[in-house]
Amino acid sequence: MKTLMMLTLAAAISTSAVARDRYFSDAHRHRTVDLAPVAVRYVESLRNENEGVVRSALAHATWMKLMVPERAFPGLQAEISSLVVAGSTPEIRYRASLASLVYERPALFVGESTKDFEDGDEMFASVARRVSFSMLEKGSH
C-alpha cells in the first residue's frame, strides 16, 4: 500500500512539474476572438504609470502581432512607437523598439510565432536575437 501511495505521489509531482500554464494565449485564440477591444485595452495599459503593467502590455501586444501578422492595429502600433522615444525607462524604450520592429516587419519574426515562451522576457530575448542575426546577416553581404 505504501509503495502504491509513493508511486501515485511521484506521478502527481512529475505531472505538475511538467504541466504549466501558458504565459501567452495560443494562435487559435488570437484567430477566433475579436481583437479590436483587446488592442484598445493594450493601448490603455501602455499608458499606465506602472512599469510592470507597461512591460506586460508590450509583451502581450507583441505576441498578438506575432500570432496575427496580417492584422493591422494602427492605434496600438502608434502607442508602441511613442514609447520608443518617450518610455519611462531605458528598458521600456528598448522593449518598445523591439515591439515596433515586430509591428513594422512581422515577416522577419515568423520563427518566434511558433515558440512557446515562458514569459515576456524570453520572447523579447528571442526577438532581439532575431534582429541581431538579421542585421549581421545583411552586413556580411
CNS distance restraints for C-alpha pairs under 8 A (distance, minus, plus):
assign (resid   1 and name CA) (resid   5 and name CA) 6.25 0.50 0.50
assign (resid   2 and name CA) (resid   6 and name CA) 6.12 0.50 0.50
assign (resid   3 and name CA) (resid   7 and name CA) 6.14 0.50 0.50
assign (resid   4 and name CA) (resid   8 and name CA) 6.10 0.50 0.50
assign (resid   5 and name CA) (resid   9 and name CA) 6.08 0.50 0.50
assign (resid   6 and name CA) (resid  10 and name CA) 6.05 0.50 0.50
assign (resid   7 and name CA) (resid  11 and name CA) 6.09 0.50 0.50
assign (resid   8 and name CA) (resid  12 and name CA) 6.18 0.50 0.50
assign (resid   9 and name CA) (resid  13 and name CA) 6.18 0.50 0.50
assign (resid  10 and name CA) (resid  14 and name CA) 6.14 0.50 0.50
assign (resid  11 and name CA) (resid  15 and name CA) 6.02 0.50 0.50
assign (resid  12 and name CA) (resid  16 and name CA) 6.17 0.50 0.50
assign (resid  13 and name CA) (resid  17 and name CA) 6.12 0.50 0.50
assign (resid  14 and name CA) (resid  18 and name CA) 6.27 0.50 0.50
assign (resid  15 and name CA) (resid  19 and name CA) 6.03 0.50 0.50
assign (resid  16 and name CA) (resid  20 and name CA) 7.26 0.50 0.50
assign (resid  22 and name CA) (resid 116 and name CA) 7.83 0.50 0.50
assign (resid  22 and name CA) (resid 118 and name CA) 7.18 0.50 0.50
assign (resid  23 and name CA) (resid 117 and name CA) 7.22 0.50 0.50
assign (resid  23 and name CA) (resid 118 and name CA) 6.11 0.50 0.50
assign (resid  23 and name CA) (resid 119 and name CA) 5.59 0.50 0.50
assign (resid  23 and name CA) (resid 120 and name CA) 7.93 0.50 0.50
assign (resid  24 and name CA) (resid  60 and name CA) 7.04 0.50 0.50
assign (resid  24 and name CA) (resid  63 and name CA) 7.28 0.50 0.50
assign (resid  24 and name CA) (resid 117 and name CA) 7.61 0.50 0.50
assign (resid  24 and name CA) (resid 119 and name CA) 7.55 0.50 0.50
assign (resid  25 and name CA) (resid  29 and name CA) 6.49 0.50 0.50
assign (resid  25 and name CA) (resid  30 and name CA) 7.39 0.50 0.50
assign (resid  26 and name CA) (resid  30 and name CA) 6.71 0.50 0.50
assign (resid  26 and name CA) (resid  67 and name CA) 7.83 0.50 0.50
assign (resid  27 and name CA) (resid  31 and name CA) 6.26 0.50 0.50
assign (resid  27 and name CA) (resid  67 and name CA) 5.43 0.50 0.50
assign (resid  27 and name CA) (resid  68 and name CA) 7.73 0.50 0.50
assign (resid  28 and name CA) (resid  32 and name CA) 6.23 0.50 0.50
assign (resid  29 and name CA) (resid  33 and name CA) 6.04 0.50 0.50
assign (resid  30 and name CA) (resid  35 and name CA) 7.24 0.50 0.50
assign (resid  30 and name CA) (resid  64 and name CA) 6.95 0.50 0.50
assign (resid  30 and name CA) (resid  67 and name CA) 6.54 0.50 0.50
assign (resid  30 and name CA) (resid  68 and name CA) 6.92 0.50 0.50
assign (resid  31 and name CA) (resid  67 and name CA) 7.98 0.50 0.50
assign (resid  31 and name CA) (resid  68 and name CA) 7.09 0.50 0.50
assign (resid  34 and name CA) (resid  38 and name CA) 7.55 0.50 0.50
assign (resid  35 and name CA) (resid  39 and name CA) 6.09 0.50 0.50
assign (resid  36 and name CA) (resid  40 and name CA) 6.45 0.50 0.50
assign (resid  36 and name CA) (resid  73 and name CA) 7.91 0.50 0.50
assign (resid  37 and name CA) (resid  41 and name CA) 6.31 0.50 0.50
assign (resid  38 and name CA) (resid  42 and name CA) 6.27 0.50 0.50
assign (resid  39 and name CA) (resid  43 and name CA) 6.26 0.50 0.50
assign (resid  39 and name CA) (resid  61 and name CA) 7.40 0.50 0.50
assign (resid  39 and name CA) (resid  73 and name CA) 6.98 0.50 0.50
assign (resid  39 and name CA) (resid  75 and name CA) 7.93 0.50 0.50
assign (resid  39 and name CA) (resid  76 and name CA) 6.16 0.50 0.50
assign (resid  40 and name CA) (resid  44 and name CA) 6.37 0.50 0.50
assign (resid  40 and name CA) (resid  75 and name CA) 7.87 0.50 0.50
assign (resid  40 and name CA) (resid  76 and name CA) 7.28 0.50 0.50
assign (resid  41 and name CA) (resid  45 and name CA) 6.15 0.50 0.50
assign (resid  42 and name CA) (resid  46 and name CA) 6.04 0.50 0.50
assign (resid  42 and name CA) (resid  57 and name CA) 5.56 0.50 0.50
assign (resid  42 and name CA) (resid  58 and name CA) 7.80 0.50 0.50
assign (resid  42 and name CA) (resid  60 and name CA) 7.95 0.50 0.50
assign (resid  42 and name CA) (resid  61 and name CA) 6.54 0.50 0.50
assign (resid  42 and name CA) (resid  76 and name CA) 7.16 0.50 0.50
assign (resid  43 and name CA) (resid  47 and name CA) 6.50 0.50 0.50
assign (resid  43 and name CA) (resid  75 and name CA) 7.37 0.50 0.50
assign (resid  43 and name CA) (resid  76 and name CA) 5.55 0.50 0.50
assign (resid  43 and name CA) (resid  79 and name CA) 6.43 0.50 0.50
assign (resid  44 and name CA) (resid  48 and name CA) 6.68 0.50 0.50
assign (resid  45 and name CA) (resid  53 and name CA) 6.18 0.50 0.50
assign (resid  45 and name CA) (resid  54 and name CA) 5.90 0.50 0.50
assign (resid  45 and name CA) (resid  57 and name CA) 5.94 0.50 0.50
assign (resid  46 and name CA) (resid  53 and name CA) 7.24 0.50 0.50
assign (resid  46 and name CA) (resid  54 and name CA) 4.74 0.50 0.50
assign (resid  46 and name CA) (resid  55 and name CA) 7.98 0.50 0.50
assign (resid  46 and name CA) (resid  57 and name CA) 6.00 0.50 0.50
assign (resid  46 and name CA) (resid  58 and name CA) 6.99 0.50 0.50
assign (resid  46 and name CA) (resid  79 and name CA) 7.24 0.50 0.50
assign (resid  46 and name CA) (resid  80 and name CA) 7.61 0.50 0.50
assign (resid  47 and name CA) (resid  54 and name CA) 7.18 0.50 0.50
assign (resid  48 and name CA) (resid  53 and name CA) 6.65 0.50 0.50
assign (resid  48 and name CA) (resid  54 and name CA) 6.31 0.50 0.50
assign (resid  49 and name CA) (resid  53 and name CA) 7.92 0.50 0.50
assign (resid  49 and name CA) (resid  54 and name CA) 7.69 0.50 0.50
assign (resid  50 and name CA) (resid  54 and name CA) 6.49 0.50 0.50
assign (resid  51 and name CA) (resid  55 and name CA) 6.08 0.50 0.50
assign (resid  51 and name CA) (resid  88 and name CA) 7.77 0.50 0.50
assign (resid  51 and name CA) (resid  92 and name CA) 7.78 0.50 0.50
assign (resid  52 and name CA) (resid  56 and name CA) 6.12 0.50 0.50
assign (resid  53 and name CA) (resid  57 and name CA) 6.09 0.50 0.50
assign (resid  54 and name CA) (resid  58 and name CA) 6.07 0.50 0.50
assign (resid  54 and name CA) (resid  92 and name CA) 7.63 0.50 0.50
assign (resid  55 and name CA) (resid  59 and name CA) 6.28 0.50 0.50
assign (resid  55 and name CA) (resid  92 and name CA) 6.68 0.50 0.50
assign (resid  55 and name CA) (resid  95 and name CA) 7.81 0.50 0.50
assign (resid  56 and name CA) (resid  60 and name CA) 6.19 0.50 0.50
assign (resid  56 and name CA) (resid 120 and name CA) 7.09 0.50 0.50
assign (resid  57 and name CA) (resid  61 and name CA) 5.82 0.50 0.50
assign (resid  58 and name CA) (resid  62 and name CA) 5.99 0.50 0.50
assign (resid  58 and name CA) (resid  80 and name CA) 7.58 0.50 0.50
assign (resid  58 and name CA) (resid  95 and name CA) 7.19 0.50 0.50
assign (resid  58 and name CA) (resid  96 and name CA) 6.77 0.50 0.50
assign (resid  58 and name CA) (resid  99 and name CA) 6.95 0.50 0.50
assign (resid  59 and name CA) (resid  63 and name CA) 6.15 0.50 0.50
assign (resid  59 and name CA) (resid  99 and name CA) 7.86 0.50 0.50
assign (resid  59 and name CA) (resid 120 and name CA) 5.08 0.50 0.50
assign (resid  59 and name CA) (resid 123 and name CA) 7.65 0.50 0.50
assign (resid  59 and name CA) (resid 124 and name CA) 7.52 0.50 0.50
assign (resid  60 and name CA) (resid  64 and name CA) 6.05 0.50 0.50
assign (resid  60 and name CA) (resid 120 and name CA) 7.59 0.50 0.50
assign (resid  61 and name CA) (resid  65 and name CA) 6.47 0.50 0.50
assign (resid  61 and name CA) (resid  76 and name CA) 7.90 0.50 0.50
assign (resid  61 and name CA) (resid  99 and name CA) 7.92 0.50 0.50
assign (resid  62 and name CA) (resid  66 and name CA) 6.33 0.50 0.50
assign (resid  62 and name CA) (resid  99 and name CA) 5.42 0.50 0.50
assign (resid  62 and name CA) (resid 102 and name CA) 6.82 0.50 0.50
assign (resid  62 and name CA) (resid 103 and name CA) 7.55 0.50 0.50
assign (resid  63 and name CA) (resid  67 and name CA) 6.20 0.50 0.50
assign (resid  63 and name CA) (resid 113 and name CA) 7.67 0.50 0.50
assign (resid  64 and name CA) (resid  68 and name CA) 6.24 0.50 0.50
assign (resid  65 and name CA) (resid  69 and name CA) 5.09 0.50 0.50
assign (resid  65 and name CA) (resid  71 and name CA) 7.38 0.50 0.50
assign (resid  65 and name CA) (resid 102 and name CA) 7.14 0.50 0.50
assign (resid  65 and name CA) (resid 103 and name CA) 6.52 0.50 0.50
assign (resid  65 and name CA) (resid 106 and name CA) 7.34 0.50 0.50
assign (resid  66 and name CA) (resid 102 and name CA) 7.29 0.50 0.50
assign (resid  66 and name CA) (resid 106 and name CA) 6.69 0.50 0.50
assign (resid  66 and name CA) (resid 109 and name CA) 7.12 0.50 0.50
assign (resid  66 and name CA) (resid 110 and name CA) 7.15 0.50 0.50
assign (resid  66 and name CA) (resid 112 and name CA) 7.17 0.50 0.50
assign (resid  66 and name CA) (resid 113 and name CA) 5.21 0.50 0.50
assign (resid  67 and name CA) (resid 113 and name CA) 5.93 0.50 0.50
assign (resid  69 and name CA) (resid 103 and name CA) 7.86 0.50 0.50
assign (resid  69 and name CA) (resid 106 and name CA) 5.66 0.50 0.50
assign (resid  69 and name CA) (resid 107 and name CA) 7.45 0.50 0.50
assign (resid  73 and name CA) (resid  77 and name CA) 5.98 0.50 0.50
assign (resid  74 and name CA) (resid  78 and name CA) 6.02 0.50 0.50
assign (resid  75 and name CA) (resid  79 and name CA) 6.27 0.50 0.50
assign (resid  76 and name CA) (resid  80 and name CA) 6.20 0.50 0.50
assign (resid  77 and name CA) (resid  81 and name CA) 6.13 0.50 0.50
assign (resid  77 and name CA) (resid 100 and name CA) 6.88 0.50 0.50
assign (resid  77 and name CA) (resid 103 and name CA) 6.61 0.50 0.50
assign (resid  78 and name CA) (resid  82 and name CA) 6.23 0.50 0.50
assign (resid  79 and name CA) (resid  83 and name CA) 6.48 0.50 0.50
assign (resid  80 and name CA) (resid  84 and name CA) 6.68 0.50 0.50
assign (resid  80 and name CA) (resid  96 and name CA) 5.66 0.50 0.50
assign (resid  80 and name CA) (resid  97 and name CA) 7.84 0.50 0.50
assign (resid  80 and name CA) (resid  99 and name CA) 7.08 0.50 0.50
assign (resid  80 and name CA) (resid 100 and name CA) 6.22 0.50 0.50
assign (resid  81 and name CA) (resid  85 and name CA) 7.33 0.50 0.50
assign (resid  81 and name CA) (resid  96 and name CA) 6.83 0.50 0.50
assign (resid  81 and name CA) (resid  97 and name CA) 7.24 0.50 0.50
assign (resid  81 and name CA) (resid 100 and name CA) 6.01 0.50 0.50
assign (resid  82 and name CA) (resid  86 and name CA) 5.88 0.50 0.50
assign (resid  82 and name CA) (resid  87 and name CA) 7.43 0.50 0.50
assign (resid  83 and name CA) (resid  87 and name CA) 4.24 0.50 0.50
assign (resid  83 and name CA) (resid  88 and name CA) 7.94 0.50 0.50
assign (resid  83 and name CA) (resid  92 and name CA) 7.14 0.50 0.50
assign (resid  83 and name CA) (resid  93 and name CA) 5.74 0.50 0.50
assign (resid  83 and name CA) (resid  96 and name CA) 5.83 0.50 0.50
assign (resid  83 and name CA) (resid  97 and name CA) 7.93 0.50 0.50
assign (resid  84 and name CA) (resid  92 and name CA) 7.59 0.50 0.50
assign (resid  84 and name CA) (resid  93 and name CA) 4.47 0.50 0.50
assign (resid  84 and name CA) (resid  94 and name CA) 6.79 0.50 0.50
assign (resid  84 and name CA) (resid  95 and name CA) 7.93 0.50 0.50
assign (resid  84 and name CA) (resid  96 and name CA) 5.10 0.50 0.50
assign (resid  84 and name CA) (resid  97 and name CA) 5.21 0.50 0.50
assign (resid  84 and name CA) (resid 100 and name CA) 7.88 0.50 0.50
assign (resid  85 and name CA) (resid  93 and name CA) 6.43 0.50 0.50
assign (resid  86 and name CA) (resid  93 and name CA) 7.19 0.50 0.50
assign (resid  87 and name CA) (resid  92 and name CA) 5.49 0.50 0.50
assign (resid  87 and name CA) (resid  93 and name CA) 4.97 0.50 0.50
assign (resid  87 and name CA) (resid  96 and name CA) 7.90 0.50 0.50
assign (resid  88 and name CA) (resid  92 and name CA) 6.57 0.50 0.50
assign (resid  88 and name CA) (resid  93 and name CA) 7.42 0.50 0.50
assign (resid  89 and name CA) (resid  93 and name CA) 6.31 0.50 0.50
assign (resid  90 and name CA) (resid  94 and name CA) 6.06 0.50 0.50
assign (resid  91 and name CA) (resid  95 and name CA) 6.13 0.50 0.50
assign (resid  92 and name CA) (resid  96 and name CA) 5.94 0.50 0.50
assign (resid  93 and name CA) (resid  97 and name CA) 6.14 0.50 0.50
assign (resid  94 and name CA) (resid  98 and name CA) 6.40 0.50 0.50
assign (resid  95 and name CA) (resid  99 and name CA) 6.10 0.50 0.50
assign (resid  95 and name CA) (resid 124 and name CA) 7.00 0.50 0.50
assign (resid  96 and name CA) (resid 100 and name CA) 5.88 0.50 0.50
assign (resid  97 and name CA) (resid 101 and name CA) 6.32 0.50 0.50
assign (resid  98 and name CA) (resid 102 and name CA) 6.49 0.50 0.50
assign (resid  98 and name CA) (resid 124 and name CA) 7.20 0.50 0.50
assign (resid  98 and name CA) (resid 127 and name CA) 6.85 0.50 0.50
assign (resid  98 and name CA) (resid 128 and name CA) 6.76 0.50 0.50
assign (resid  99 and name CA) (resid 103 and name CA) 6.37 0.50 0.50
assign (resid 100 and name CA) (resid 104 and name CA) 6.10 0.50 0.50
assign (resid 101 and name CA) (resid 105 and name CA) 5.80 0.50 0.50
assign (resid 101 and name CA) (resid 106 and name CA) 7.52 0.50 0.50
assign (resid 102 and name CA) (resid 106 and name CA) 4.87 0.50 0.50
assign (resid 102 and name CA) (resid 108 and name CA) 7.66 0.50 0.50
assign (resid 102 and name CA) (resid 109 and name CA) 6.75 0.50 0.50
assign (resid 105 and name CA) (resid 109 and name CA) 7.59 0.50 0.50
assign (resid 106 and name CA) (resid 110 and name CA) 6.92 0.50 0.50
assign (resid 108 and name CA) (resid 130 and name CA) 7.87 0.50 0.50
assign (resid 109 and name CA) (resid 113 and name CA) 6.93 0.50 0.50
assign (resid 109 and name CA) (resid 127 and name CA) 7.11 0.50 0.50
assign (resid 109 and name CA) (resid 130 and name CA) 7.14 0.50 0.50
assign (resid 110 and name CA) (resid 114 and name CA) 7.27 0.50 0.50
assign (resid 111 and name CA) (resid 115 and name CA) 7.23 0.50 0.50
assign (resid 112 and name CA) (resid 123 and name CA) 7.55 0.50 0.50
assign (resid 112 and name CA) (resid 126 and name CA) 6.98 0.50 0.50
assign (resid 112 and name CA) (resid 127 and name CA) 7.05 0.50 0.50
assign (resid 117 and name CA) (resid 122 and name CA) 5.96 0.50 0.50
assign (resid 117 and name CA) (resid 123 and name CA) 5.82 0.50 0.50
assign (resid 118 and name CA) (resid 122 and name CA) 6.37 0.50 0.50
assign (resid 118 and name CA) (resid 123 and name CA) 7.89 0.50 0.50
assign (resid 119 and name CA) (resid 123 and name CA) 6.52 0.50 0.50
assign (resid 120 and name CA) (resid 124 and name CA) 6.09 0.50 0.50
assign (resid 121 and name CA) (resid 125 and name CA) 6.12 0.50 0.50
assign (resid 122 and name CA) (resid 126 and name CA) 6.29 0.50 0.50
assign (resid 123 and name CA) (resid 127 and name CA) 6.25 0.50 0.50
assign (resid 124 and name CA) (resid 128 and name CA) 6.01 0.50 0.50
assign (resid 125 and name CA) (resid 129 and name CA) 6.20 0.50 0.50
assign (resid 126 and name CA) (resid 130 and name CA) 6.21 0.50 0.50
assign (resid 127 and name CA) (resid 131 and name CA) 6.24 0.50 0.50
assign (resid 128 and name CA) (resid 132 and name CA) 6.10 0.50 0.50
assign (resid 129 and name CA) (resid 133 and name CA) 5.98 0.50 0.50
assign (resid 130 and name CA) (resid 134 and name CA) 6.00 0.50 0.50
assign (resid 131 and name CA) (resid 135 and name CA) 6.12 0.50 0.50
assign (resid 132 and name CA) (resid 136 and name CA) 6.14 0.50 0.50
assign (resid 133 and name CA) (resid 137 and name CA) 5.93 0.50 0.50
assign (resid 134 and name CA) (resid 138 and name CA) 6.20 0.50 0.50
assign (resid 135 and name CA) (resid 139 and name CA) 6.13 0.50 0.50
assign (resid 136 and name CA) (resid 140 and name CA) 6.28 0.50 0.50
assign (resid 137 and name CA) (resid 141 and name CA) 7.20 0.50 0.50
